[in-house]
């Protein structure tokens, strides 16, 4: 049965367990992916040496303030 709009039609179709299983399988993986890490988390296992270095970005080309 077709509803008056997409949402109504989808809700009706999701009542069918076979359709629901296929629909759930199509959900993007990112919804269940790992949580975002903080910079502290990223460096928690880092025990090497770190040296800060300057980066030459070149001369300003617009109205940047350096």
Secondary structure, DSSP 8 states (H G I E B T S, - for coil): ---SSHHHHHHHHTTSHHHHHHHHHTS-GGGGS-----HHHHHTT--S----------S--SS---
